[in-house]
Amino acid sequence: MKKLTRSKNKIIAGVCAGFAEYLDVDPTIVRLIFAIFSILSMGMGLLIYLVAWILMPKRE
């Protein structure tokens, strides 16, 4: 069973790469979708990123 964890393949905190590994997609696609969502939602994506950063455990 897969677990959602922050990835070691990180740019800032590994949140987007962790989601990409969990969903089995390229991390660049997840990062682009997240950036577009953040712009269109007037920064709400940044708040979601911070919450995910706090809640997602690090990969051991």
PEJOZI-V563231 format. One record per pair of residues at least 12 apart in sequence whose ideal C-beta (glycine too) atoms are under 7 Angstrom apart, sorted by the first residue. I is the first residue (numbers start at 1). GAP is how many residues later the second one is. D is the distance in whole Angstrom. If there is no record, write none. Layout:
BEGIN
[[I	GAP	D] [I	GAP	D]]
END
This chain:
BEGIN
[[2	20	6] [4	14	6] [4	18	5] [4	52	6] [5	13	6] [5	51	6] [5	52	5] [5	53	7] [5	54	4] [6	12	5] [6	50	5] [6	52	5] [6	53	6] [7	14	6] [7	52	6] [8	51	6] [9	18	6] [13	40	5] [15	34	6] [15	37	5] [15	38	5] [15	41	6] [16	14	5] [16	15	5] [16	18	6] [18	38	6]]
END
